[in-house]
Amino acid sequence: MQKWNYVESEDADKEEKGMGKEARALLKKINDKKNAIRSLQGEGKTQQMKDAMAELRDMQEQFDILLELDDEDGEGIKDSLGDGSAKTIAGAAGEGGKRPAKKDVMRAFVNRIVCGLKRKALPEEDRKIMDMMTEADADEDGTSDGGFTVPQDIQTDIVELRRTENDLEQYVNVEPVKTLSGSRVIELDADSTPWPDVDEGGEFKEEETPKFRLIAYKIKKMGGILKTTQELLKDSAVNILGYLNRWIAKKSRATRNAAILKKLKEITAGKEIVVSSFDDFKDVFNEKLDPSIAQSSIVLTNQSGFNYLDKLKDKDGNYIIQPDVTDKTKKLLFGEYPIHRVSNKTLKSIEAEGSVKHPVYMGDLKEAITLFDRERISIELSTEAGDLWARDLTGIKVRDRFDVQAVDDSAVVAGEITEAVAG
């Protein structure tokens, strides 16, 4: 679960030094919301606490961005970008060979978007920052779709926003790559294949060498267009950046989730097993998964599958899903295997006549699947594409680049929970 660094009310005076008016006002709201949540806890109102926490996280996100954009004199956040210009901030790109401050990068990035959509020249200071912090949107073969990459500081913020309970990327292996294609070699059954004896001065026998598999990846480009009104461009930098970051994070998460689920279905197709009882699940972890895999395994299902499991009991009447004693917000199957639930919209159940099947994946997904991440989100701007001009809209085209490949299909088992549907 994502951790949030909230500013405690007793440190407010110290933290408020150098803050703009908007940041100070938001800080007060954050501390008021925290006190309200503590009150709800005392009243045992769990659902209301969850709702309030969601609001608190959004407020904290806005507060963090405000702090980044605040000028040294507390006025930086008030800059209007409607005319395509912004104040000069100390520490310009390249000055003394230093890396620009994050707040300057964020301001320059937003300004580039605004100026691009308004067809105005980017201020020289911002141009230098963007030249330093971004790269031309061209691949190593020289091809380009136009546009520019999102600065790494901002991409990091987007990745943080992408990390929610519904984010499947956290459960698989992620490997950053710098090339569009490549390969990795893995040894099959490395844990159970010993090295053979070799006499002093003897030869290594080819037939006794381990078996290897070549995992090739080819980075794919995926993306879409954010259509927004001209009014957004007149808003403050923090609102523009927050709106854009949240949209990119949601769409990127949905796209990567879909690719991971597609690969999971591919490697388990035709091998699904029925799991409906205590013993069915025991069979999976005791026999179907290798012990080296089982010890690091998780259970992944949707809301409906979790609801079924949450009511399932063993022969002694004990629920098979139990709270994690080290973290009460988490649940364990048999008190051992972490169970994660995602939205029914993300991981869909399959409806059939008179019944519905809920998917359950069991195993070590980090061993089963690798997501090769190009780590480059790029943006292209347009006011004329399609029907944008007629509808007085602007278009921000966003591209993400990654590939998902299966590494060890024996590291995961697909189960199906079948429930009857009342006629």
C-alpha positions in Angstrom: 0.0 0.0 0.0 1.3 3.4 -0.9 2.6 5.5 2.0 1.9 9.2 2.3 4.0 11.7 4.1 1.5 13.9 5.7 2.6 17.1 7.4 1.7 16.9 11.1 -0.2 19.9 12.5 2.3 20.5 15.3 5.0 21.2 12.6 2.7 23.4 10.6 4.4 26.7 11.6 7.8 25.3 10.5 6.6 23.9 7.3 4.6 27.0 6.3 7.7 29.1 5.9 8.1 29.9 2.3 4.7 28.5 1.3 2.3 30.2 -1.0 -1.2 31.1 0.2 -2.7 28.1 -1.6 -0.3 25.7 0.0 -1.0 27.1 3.5 -4.7 26.8 3.0 -4.4 23.2 1.7 -2.1 22.3 4.6 -4.8 23.3 7.1 -7.4 21.2 5.2 -5.1 18.2 5.3 -4.6 18.4 9.1 -8.4 19.0 9.6 -9.1 15.9 7.5 -6.6 13.9 9.5 -8.3 14.8 12.8 -11.7 13.9 11.2 -10.4 10.5 10.3 -9.1 9.8 13.8 -12.6 10.7 15.1 -14.1 8.2 12.7 -11.7 5.6 13.9 -12.9 6.1 17.4 -16.5 5.6 16.2 -15.6 2.4 14.3 -16.8 3.9 11.0 -14.4 1.9 8.7 -16.0 2.7 5.3 -16.2 6.4 6.1 -12.5 6.3 7.1 -11.7 4.7 3.7 -13.6 7.4 1.8 -11.9 10.1 3.8 -8.5 8.6 3.2 -9.1 8.7 -0.5 -9.8 12.4 -0.2 -6.8 12.9 2.0 -4.5 11.3 -0.5 -5.8 13.5 -3.3 -5.2 16.6 -1.1 -1.7 15.4 -0.2 -0.9 15.0 -3.9 -2.0 18.5 -4.6 0.0 19.8 -1.7 3.2 18.1 -2.9 2.8 19.7 -6.3 2.2 23.1 -4.8 5.4 22.8 -2.7 7.4 21.9 -5.8 6.0 24.9 -7.8 6.2 27.5 -5.1 8.8 30.2 -5.7 11.4 31.0 -3.1 9.3 34.0 -2.2 6.1 31.9 -2.2 4.7 33.5 -5.3 5.7 31.0 -8.0 2.5 29.0 -7.9 0.5 32.1 -8.7 2.1 32.5 -12.1 -0.5 32.7 -14.8 0.3 30.6 -17.9 -2.6 31.9 -19.9 -0.4 34.1 -22.0 2.3 31.4 -22.5 4.8 33.0 -20.1 6.1 32.5 -16.6 8.3 34.2 -14.1 12.0 33.7 -14.2 13.1 31.5 -11.3 16.6 31.4 -9.8 18.6 28.4 -10.9 18.0 28.4 -14.6 18.9 25.3 -16.7 22.6 24.9 -17.1 23.6 27.6 -14.7 26.8 26.5 -13.1 26.3 23.1 -14.7 23.6 22.3 -12.1 20.6 20.2 -12.7 17.4 22.4 -12.7 15.2 22.1 -9.7 12.2 20.0 -10.0 9.8 22.9 -9.6 11.5 24.6 -12.5 11.2 21.5 -14.6 7.5 21.1 -13.8 6.9 24.8 -14.7 8.8 24.5 -17.9 7.0 21.3 -18.9 3.6 22.9 -18.4 4.6 26.0 -20.2 5.8 24.0 -23.1 2.4 22.3 -23.4 0.5 25.7 -23.1 2.8 27.4 -25.6 2.6 24.5 -28.0 -1.1 24.5 -28.0 -1.3 28.2 -28.3 1.4 28.3 -31.0 3.5 30.7 -29.0 7.3 30.7 -28.5 8.5 29.1 -25.4 10.5 31.4 -23.1 14.2 30.9 -23.5 14.7 29.8 -19.9 12.1 27.1 -20.2 13.4 26.0 -23.6 16.9 25.4 -22.1 15.3 23.4 -19.2 13.3 21.3 -21.6 16.3 20.7 -23.9 18.3 19.5 -20.9 15.6 17.4 -19.3 13.9 15.7 -22.3 15.0 14.0 -25.4 13.6 14.0 -29.0 10.9 11.5 -29.4 13.0 9.3 -31.8 14.0 5.7 -31.5 17.5 4.4 -32.0 16.7 3.6 -35.7 16.1 7.4 -36.2 12.3 7.2 -36.7 10.2 9.7 -34.9 6.5 10.4 -34.3 7.2 14.0 -33.3 6.6 15.4 -29.8 8.9 15.2 -26.8 9.5 13.0 -23.8 8.0 13.7 -20.4 10.9 14.8 -18.0 12.0 12.0 -15.7 10.9 13.9 -12.5 7.4 14.1 -13.8 7.4 10.5 -15.1 8.3 9.5 -11.5 5.2 11.3 -10.2 3.1 9.5 -12.8 4.4 6.1 -11.7 3.6 6.9 -8.1 0.0 7.8 -9.1 -0.2 4.6 -11.1 0.6 2.5 -8.0 -2.8 1.6 -6.5 -4.3 -1.7 -5.2 -5.6 -2.2 -8.8 -2.2 -1.9 -10.3 -1.0 -5.4 -11.6 2.5 -4.2 -12.5 3.5 -4.4 -8.8 3.0 -8.2 -8.9 5.2 -9.0 -11.9 8.9 -8.5 -12.6 9.7 -5.2 -14.2 12.9 -4.7 -16.0 13.9 -1.2 -17.4 15.4 -1.4 -20.9 17.1 1.2 -23.1 16.6 -0.5 -26.5 13.5 -1.3 -28.6 14.3 -5.0 -28.7 16.5 -7.5 -27.1 16.6 -10.9 -25.3 17.3 -12.6 -22.1 18.5 -16.1 -21.4 17.0 -18.1 -18.5 17.8 -21.6 -17.3 14.9 -23.9 -17.0 14.6 -25.8 -13.7 17.7 -24.1 -12.4 16.7 -24.9 -8.8 16.5 -28.6 -9.4 19.3 -29.2 -12.0 22.7 -29.7 -10.3 26.0 -29.3 -12.0 27.5 -32.6 -13.1 30.8 -34.0 -11.9 33.8 -33.0 -14.0 37.1 -34.8 -13.7 40.3 -32.8 -13.3 41.2 -31.8 -16.9 38.0 -33.4 -18.2 35.5 -32.0 -20.7 32.1 -30.6 -19.9 29.6 -32.9 -21.5 27.2 -31.1 -23.7 24.3 -33.4 -23.1 24.5 -32.8 -19.4 24.4 -29.0 -19.6 21.2 -27.3 -18.3 18.4 -26.4 -20.7 18.0 -22.7 -21.5 15.1 -20.6 -22.9 15.6 -17.4 -24.9 13.1 -14.7 -23.8 12.9 -12.0 -26.6 11.2 -8.7 -26.2 10.1 -6.0 -28.6 8.9 -2.7 -27.2 5.4 -1.8 -28.3 4.0 1.7 -28.5 0.6 2.3 -27.0 -1.2 5.6 -26.4 -4.2 7.8 -26.8 -5.4 11.4 -27.1 -6.5 13.5 -24.1 -9.1 16.0 -25.5 -9.5 19.0 -23.3 -11.0 22.5 -23.4 -9.1 25.7 -24.0 -10.1 26.9 -20.6 -7.8 24.4 -18.9 -4.8 26.2 -20.5 -5.8 29.3 -18.5 -5.7 27.5 -15.2 -2.7 27.4 -12.8 0.3 25.3 -13.4 -0.5 23.0 -10.5 -4.0 22.3 -11.9 -2.8 21.6 -15.4 -0.1 19.3 -14.3 -2.3 17.5 -11.8 -5.0 16.9 -14.4 -2.6 15.6 -17.0 -0.6 13.4 -14.6 -3.8 11.8 -13.2 -5.1 11.0 -16.7 -1.8 9.6 -17.9 -1.5 7.4 -14.7 -5.0 6.0 -15.1 -4.7 5.2 -18.8 -1.2 3.8 -18.4 -2.3 1.6 -15.5 -5.3 0.3 -17.5 -3.1 -0.4 -20.5 -0.4 -2.3 -18.6 -3.0 -4.2 -16.6 -4.6 -5.4 -19.8 -1.3 -6.5 -21.3 -0.4 -8.4 -18.1 -3.8 -10.2 -17.9 -3.6 -11.1 -21.6 -0.2 -12.8 -21.0 -1.5 -14.6 -18.0 -4.4 -15.9 -20.0 -2.1 -17.0 -22.8 0.3 -19.1 -20.6 -2.5 -20.7 -18.6 -5.0 -21.3 -21.5 -6.3 -24.8 -21.5 -4.8 -25.6 -18.1 -7.4 -23.9 -15.9 -8.5 -26.0 -12.9 -11.7 -25.9 -10.8 -11.1 -24.5 -7.3 -14.1 -24.4 -5.0 -13.1 -25.9 -1.7 -10.5 -25.8 0.9 -8.8 -28.9 -0.4 -8.7 -27.6 -4.0 -6.6 -24.7 -3.0 -4.4 -26.9 -0.8 -3.7 -29.1 -3.9 -2.5 -26.1 -5.8 0.1 -25.0 -3.3 1.1 -28.4 -2.1 1.5 -30.2 -5.5 0.8 -28.1 -8.6 3.4 -25.4 -7.7 7.0 -26.2 -7.0 7.9 -25.6 -3.4 10.5 -22.9 -4.4 7.6 -21.1 -6.2 4.9 -21.8 -3.6 6.9 -20.1 -0.8 6.8 -16.8 -2.7 3.4 -17.1 -4.2 0.4 -14.9 -4.0 -3.3 -15.2 -4.9 -4.8 -12.7 -7.4 -8.5 -12.6 -8.0 -11.3 -10.0 -8.6 -13.9 -8.7 -6.2 -16.3 -11.5 -6.8 -13.7 -14.2 -6.4 -12.5 -12.6 -3.2 -16.0 -12.5 -1.9 -16.4 -16.2 -2.5 -13.1 -17.0 -0.8 -13.8 -14.7 2.1 -16.8 -16.8 3.0 -15.1 -20.2 2.5 -14.4 -22.3 5.6 -12.4 -25.4 6.3 -13.9 -28.6 7.8 -13.5 -27.1 11.3 -15.5 -24.1 10.4 -12.6 -21.7 10.2 -12.4 -19.1 7.4 -9.5 -19.9 5.0 -8.8 -16.2 4.5 -7.3 -14.6 7.6 -5.9 -11.2 8.5 -2.1 -10.6 8.3 -1.0 -10.2 11.9 1.8 -7.9 10.8 -0.6 -5.7 8.7 -4.3 -5.8 9.4 -5.1 -4.1 6.1 -3.9 -7.3 4.3 -5.3 -10.8 4.0 -3.7 -14.2 3.8 -4.9 -17.5 2.4 -4.4 -20.2 5.0 -2.5 -17.5 7.0 0.4 -17.9 4.5 -0.2 -16.6 1.0 -1.0 -12.9 0.4 -4.3 -12.5 -1.4 -4.9 -9.5 -3.7 -8.2 -8.4 -5.2 -8.6 -6.1 -8.1 -11.7 -4.5 -9.6 -14.2 -6.7 -11.5 -13.8 -4.2 -14.3 -10.1 -5.0 -14.5 -10.2 -8.8 -14.0 -13.5 -9.9 -15.4 -15.6 -12.9 -14.4 -17.0 -15.0 -17.2 -20.8 -15.4 -17.4 -22.3 -18.6 -18.7 -25.9 -19.9 -18.7 -26.9 -20.4 -15.1 -23.4 -19.7 -13.7 -20.5 -17.3 -13.5 -16.8 -18.2 -13.3 -14.4 -16.0 -11.3 -10.7 -16.1 -12.2 -8.0 -16.9 -9.6 -4.3 -16.8 -10.3 -2.0 -18.6 -7.8 1.8 -18.5 -8.0 4.8 -16.2 -8.2 3.9 -13.8 -10.9 7.4 -12.2 -10.7 8.8 -15.5 -11.9 6.1 -16.0 -14.5 6.0 -12.7 -16.2 8.4 -9.8 -17.0 7.4 -6.4 -18.1 10.2 -4.8 -20.2 9.8 -1.0 -19.6 11.2 1.5 -22.0 10.6 4.1 -19.3 9.7 6.8 -21.8 6.4 8.6 -21.9 6.1 11.0 -24.8 3.7 13.8 -25.7 2.6 15.4 -28.9 0.4 18.4 -29.2 -2.4 19.3 -31.6 -5.3 21.7 -32.0 -6.3 20.6 -35.5 -6.5 16.8 -35.5 -9.9 15.3 -36.2 -12.8 17.3 -34.8 -10.8 19.2 -32.2 -10.9 22.6 -34.1 -14.6 22.5 -34.7 -15.3 21.6 -31.0 -12.9 24.2 -29.6 -10.8 21.4 -28.0 -7.1 20.8 -27.7 -5.4 17.4 -28.1 -2.5 16.0 -26.1 -1.3 12.7 -27.6 0.4 10.5 -25.0 2.5 7.4 -25.8 3.8 4.7 -23.4 6.3 2.0 -24.4 6.7 -1.5 -22.9 6.4 -5.2 -23.7 5.2 -8.1 -21.6 6.6 -11.6 -21.9 6.2 -14.9 -20.2 9.3 -16.3 -18.5 8.1 -19.4 -16.6 4.6 -20.6 -17.3 4.9 -23.2 -14.6 5.2 -20.5 -11.9 1.4 -19.7 -12.0 -1.8 -21.8 -11.9 -5.1 -20.5 -13.2 -8.2 -21.4 -11.2 -11.8 -21.0 -11.8 -14.5 -20.5 -9.1 -17.9 -21.4 -10.5 -21.0 -19.9 -8.8 -24.5 -20.7 -9.7 -26.6 -17.7 -10.8 -30.2 -17.6 -9.5 -32.7 -17.7 -12.3 
